[in-house]
Amino acid sequence: MKQLKGTATVPFFFFNMSTELQIAKIEALIAQLLQEEPTYFLVSVRIKPTNNIKVYLDGDQGIAIEKCVRFNKQLYKLIEEEGYYPEGDFSLELSSPGIDEPLQLHRQYVKNKGRNVEVLFNDGTSKEGLLLEVAEADMILEHTEGKGKKAVTQQLVIPFSTIKSTTVQIKF
């Protein structure tokens, strides 16, 4: 059978897999790596249509760039060994989430106790203050309303179910 120009079949067995399945497979590989290092944890995995895999890891005491480089090399090797992307048709970026990324996991809230955060609520309102405590279902935020002598400091108990996002605020 004669093949027309530009109609070659390429064996992309991972290509047809859903992104969710791809992410689940990558998360399983990361779980293997993190078993030996329990102070580090996976925050998220994103895969772009160009097979650019972005992995965000964090640690209870933060994560050093050297650790990111080591995890990146180990994960890259595992992905290649599993043959998820034939011909090496993928790129991998592994880093910490960055200070501008919202907190996603309970463990991140615990790690950031004592820092200033901005909480955006499901109703669109927001509060900024000091993250004092973190429990299973809620957190305590200390915030100040008013200025000068009229300033009043309050502690709010905020259920996680009412939070749309929480971002660490850096003060200079």
Summary of the structure (lengths in Angstrom):
residues: 172
radius of gyration: 21.5
end to end distance: 69.8
largest distance: 87.3
contacts: 424
relative contact order: 0.12
helix: 28%
strand: 34%
